[in-house]
Amino acid sequence: MSGRMGVKRCPYCSTNLNKGDTRCFSCKRKVGEANKDGIAKKPFDWKGYGMSILATIAFIGFMWWAFFRK
């Protein structure tokens, strides 16, 4: 795969994409630049990590409110 210039592979569904594509036409997910093996990198999921942090803060706040306040 690395020998084919101008082509990268979607990391989610393994569809061949053009090197300049930023979204897979098959699974509609965002893809990044190709690595040395020709597989596109998965972009960082800011929304997912942000929601995880907010949920953790909300859980800690609830635990404090339910069990540790006086």
LOROZA-414595 format. One record per residue (C-alpha): residue number from 1; residue in three letters; x, z, y. Coordinates in nm, 2 decimals. Layout:
N
R  pos  code  xx  zz  yy
R  NUM  ALA  X  Z  Y
...
// end
This chain:
70
R  pos  code  xx  zz  yy
R  1  MET  0.00  0.00  0.00
R  2  SER  0.28  0.08  0.24
R  3  GLY  0.40  -0.28  0.22
R  4  ARG  0.08  -0.42  0.38
R  5  MET  0.13  -0.42  0.75
R  6  GLY  -0.18  -0.38  0.97
R  7  VAL  -0.39  -0.20  0.70
R  8  LYS  -0.46  0.16  0.64
R  9  ARG  -0.68  0.34  0.39
R  10  CYS  -0.96  0.58  0.48
R  11  PRO  -0.88  0.94  0.35
R  12  TYR  -1.24  1.01  0.28
R  13  CYS  -1.37  0.70  0.09
R  14  SER  -1.05  0.49  0.03
R  15  THR  -1.18  0.18  0.21
R  16  ASN  -0.92  -0.05  0.35
R  17  LEU  -0.93  -0.05  0.74
R  18  ASN  -0.74  -0.24  1.01
R  19  LYS  -0.45  -0.05  1.16
R  20  GLY  -0.62  -0.01  1.50
R  21  ASP  -0.96  0.12  1.36
R  22  THR  -1.05  0.47  1.47
R  23  ARG  -1.37  0.50  1.26
R  24  CYS  -1.43  0.40  0.90
R  25  PHE  -1.70  0.13  0.88
R  26  SER  -1.80  0.25  0.54
R  27  CYS  -1.84  0.63  0.57
R  28  LYS  -1.86  0.64  0.96
R  29  ARG  -1.60  0.92  0.98
R  30  LYS  -1.31  0.93  1.24
R  31  VAL  -0.97  0.84  1.11
R  32  GLY  -0.62  0.87  1.27
R  33  GLU  -0.30  0.68  1.25
R  34  ALA  -0.16  0.58  0.91
R  35  ASN  0.11  0.79  0.74
R  36  LYS  0.41  0.64  0.56
R  37  ASP  0.19  0.58  0.25
R  38  GLY  -0.07  0.38  0.45
R  39  ILE  -0.34  0.65  0.43
R  40  ALA  -0.50  0.74  0.76
R  41  LYS  -0.47  1.10  0.88
R  42  LYS  -0.77  1.32  0.91
R  43  PRO  -0.82  1.42  1.28
R  44  PHE  -0.83  1.79  1.37
R  45  ASP  -1.19  1.92  1.36
R  46  TRP  -1.22  2.11  1.69
R  47  LYS  -1.59  2.16  1.66
R  48  GLY  -1.57  2.30  1.30
R  49  TYR  -1.29  2.55  1.38
R  50  GLY  -1.46  2.65  1.71
R  51  MET  -1.79  2.73  1.54
R  52  SER  -1.60  2.92  1.27
R  53  ILE  -1.43  3.14  1.53
R  54  LEU  -1.76  3.20  1.71
R  55  ALA  -1.93  3.30  1.39
R  56  THR  -1.65  3.54  1.30
R  57  ILE  -1.68  3.70  1.65
R  58  ALA  -2.06  3.73  1.62
R  59  PHE  -2.02  3.89  1.27
R  60  ILE  -1.77  4.14  1.40
R  61  GLY  -1.99  4.22  1.69
R  62  PHE  -2.29  4.27  1.47
R  63  MET  -2.10  4.49  1.23
R  64  TRP  -1.98  4.71  1.53
R  65  TRP  -2.34  4.72  1.66
R  66  ALA  -2.50  4.80  1.32
R  67  PHE  -2.25  5.06  1.19
R  68  PHE  -1.99  5.18  1.43
R  69  ARG  -2.16  5.24  1.77
R  70  LYS  -2.26  5.60  1.85
// end
